Amino acid sequence: MHGIPRRLFYSLILLSTLVYTLLIVQQVYFQSNFKWNTCGFCRFYGKSSSHIDCDSSTIHLAFMVGGAETTRQMVTLIKSILYHIVHSKTCQYKSGSIQDPLVHFHLVVDKQARVSLESLLPSWRLPRIQFAFYNFGPYKDRISWIRSGHHSGYFGCGKLLLPEILPNNLTEVIILDADLLLHTDIRELWDYFRHFSSEEAFGMTTNQSPWYKAHSASIWPAIEFGFNTGVMLLNLSKLRVLNWKQMWRVVANDELQIRKSVTLADQDIMNAVLVRHPQLIYTLPCEWNLQLNDWNQPLCCTVQAPFNTNVKLLDQPGPKAKITHLNSRQKSESLLPGQSLTKAINESFAEKLQWRKEFVRLYHMFRAYDARWLAKELALLTKDSDMVQPLSSANINHTRCADFEDQSSLGRRVHPYYLTYNFTEVGQLDPETTVTLLSQMNFERIHRLDELVSNWPGPISISLYLTEQEAHQLSIFVTQSFILSNRTNVGYHVMFVDGPLYPINELRNLALLYAPTNLVFHLDIDFVPSPNLYRTLHEMVKTRWSNKTGTESKRECIVVPAFETFDTRTVVPSTKQTLLNAWEQRVILPFRHRIWTRGHLATNYTKWRNATQLYQVQWSADYEPYVVVHKTAPWFDPRFVGFGWNKASYIMQLDAAGYQMFVLPNAFVLHMPHPPSIEVLRYRSSPLYRYCVDKMKLDFIKQLAKKYGVQALKYLDFRKVESKPDSLVLQ
């Protein structure tokens, strides 16, 4: 060994190896106060803040929201955030100005999420809360090159782009996944930005599963157990200085040369970046992201359990869980309260099952919560409490028809496209020749959906008047229906229940608002179209309206004859001849031909028997057919709520506007039997109800006269106010 003793030589090699190993360990475990527990990941870093800065400065939260299910989850998460701000046990917020919001939500959305959330969130009318929306479409090509095995596709890597998408003047932001629930004031988490060192740009908890410890070529590199990106604090200013958009792309490109794809979406890339740049990460206490997936070991994050259990979790109580995270393919949206969860849960961890049940319970509690209830509490944070005055009696409607008159000004919450909808598929249809079926319903009629959808292959826009709980049951019902779950051209638009009366015309207008084509067919939910109706209308429109000028075609409407049966076993006839045979046997008859003859008298069913061509009919008193009309036609008058004259007023308005009506000769709709609605029963039993409907009729006709001229006064000859106010018996 050229004069060097063999033993000394090997000692030097061993010492060099040890020093080199220690340098690597120092780089990986760079933070001296990491405390790794027996499960192998960091339970706690530093100390929770004993003093929270409650200066009421704006907290900025960012979310990636794509698709209907994630949108619904996000709404529930936002409710939990707002609830704990208003009921904060940490901060007693000072009053501020309306220009200084408490929370600013930044939502990066696809088309479905944007349409839904831009309608729903502002309808909460919450002071000191702001929402901003950013279209993800222009950015998707920046990550589409990343091969992903994650169920969310390329959208799952979208969080990597947030420093590029969010405004340049935004310096700090908290990023949250949709499958979370807050259990405390979000300002406690925001306060951790104060603990960042000059180099730290990310705040995350460690990943609470052994995923990154698996020995597989497909597993991306990570520091020990890695970090979970479901809850992230980002210092955007530092990331911009570091040229973040180049940093992560270099790492992702290098790793994708080795691995086929990302498995955990942005989390894989984020952890690979942190392996190369460990100085960027600040480790949050694990209670800020208690992960409830199928592989985690919750005993490793020693937090207090909020449920009663015989399982001994801890010898000594730990901190309370601040955020719980159901990062599993099975989400709370697909589970009812108390429903069993996936069997993939390791049954040896009984407390995990308890935690997940508790998560589902709380999720449904917040989902059913009306966020507008928080408006008054937030208003108290906007001005001094003694300035918030009770509602003045001068603003209360004391008229006899107050329930009716107040209904049209309630400003109900609306969640359009509540379920999955394929905008691309529907967008490929010709909007000038395709007819969209419009309808409205409450939960009592949900069983009618299958048959309606089966008989109408074209686009459908349907508005539903539901409670929060019924809306969730709708999603379960559609998912479990083979017919409905395989249709993505049906737009379900939920209007949440508010007020004592069914807002039927407001619901019709809601369905009309989101109709994807310019031609619409107004139909009530208890009717089923004949199997040939969609095709017949499509062909008729192409031959009749496509050769006319826009004005001529838009001033026509097509009447679809309505029939009824009283036998629940009756099948909708497949042809006109089959219907005529059933008519001869009196199994099927013209709709309401006995109890409300005037409603469809003008259709002239006698002529329809032998008709082979469209024929024109004239308006008559109380005529209320189901019509196909251009979307630019007058809308339904929202003052008509409950039962009575809601559709007749619409047809009267079409007539006043100069629309001509033509009856379709070879297709029809069939009314299926059902019990009378609560609104019908109220109309029949209450003189006040009938009086108010007649009063609205008179007011409506007077309004028509102002809009269309004195010729509209002809309608007064047909409808007179039948009930006198002084003869009413209030019920």
Summary of the structure (lengths in Angstrom):
residues: 731
radius of gyration: 31.8
end to end distance: 111.6
largest distance: 125.2
contacts: 2274
relative contact order: 0.08
helix: 41%
strand: 16%
